[in-house]
Each structure stands twice: as C-alpha cells, then as structure tokens.
Amino acid sequence: MATTKFIRQTKSLSKESVKKNWVLLDAENIVLGRLASTVSKLLRGKYKVSYTPHIDCGDHVVIINAEKIKLTGNKLEDKVYYKHTGYPGGIKSITAKKILEGKFPDRVIRLAVKRMIPKGPLGRKQLSNMKVYVGNDHPHEAQNPKIINIDELM
C-alpha cells in the first residue's frame, strides 16, 4: 500500500490581497478596557482566518461618543496619566476625569488602545486605522461602516 504525504504550506497574505472592512463602534456606556481590547483585536485582524502577523490585515475602526465611556470603580478620580516635558523635573500628571471633561476626551480611548497594540512601525500603521470622534457625527458615512455591538462580541 503506497503512502501519500500531504505537504501543507502556510499561506501568507500580501499587502495587495488584504481586504479591509470599515467598522463603527458606539462607546456610550461601554467599559474602557473592554472597548480597547475589542478595538485592538479589530485593528490587528487577529479574528480573521487569513491573519498574517507581519502584514496590516486589520479593519478600519470608527469610534463615536468617546466622551461617554465608562470607567469602573474609582478609576475616574484615581487613574492618573503621566507625561514628561523632556526637562528636569518636567513630569506632569492628569486624572482621567479631567481628560474626559476637557477639550480632548477621545485621548482616554486612544491611549488605552495604543498600549494594547505592539510597538513599532507595524503597530503605528495599525493604530492609524482607528478614528475616534466626540459625539455622534463622523465623516466616514461614504465607507458604509458596519455597526457592531460590543456586548454581542464579548
């Protein structure tokens, strides 16, 4: 009886063969960590069968109502974000509550997702596929984004 060998080859995508979708997420009353982990999976494309680690095969994600994100526990007052000016003694801190009440409340979501994406050129490219907006309006209606409910994904 002759034996046959099955040779399996791993198929890798090329940049030209990647199909990217547009996804719309409403951040109203969604916990920040759950939203950030879902968005990072969508941006990286890890849920796709054709996932290739060295190619940007994730989707374009549009997030609306960024100012209505929910933080559990005392994180609204206790969570502190730090930055450094580059000068000696130049460390600055701000709480999540001040950011959400300030001029750019979308920064809380941007920072949470940024810290879940790998560092490097590919991570920066994947992060550029995320668009975060305050309020219900966004300029991506022409792309016909698919509306996803995060509660169904989790």
Secondary structure, 3 states (H helix, E strand, C coil): CCCCCCCCCCCCCCHHHCCCCEEEEECCCCEHHHHHHHHHHHHHCCCCCCCCCCCCCCCEEEEECHHHCECCCCHHHHCEEEEECCCCCCEEEEEHHHHHHCCCCCHHHHHHHHCCCCCCHHHHHHHCCEEECCCCCCCCHHHCCEEECHHHHC
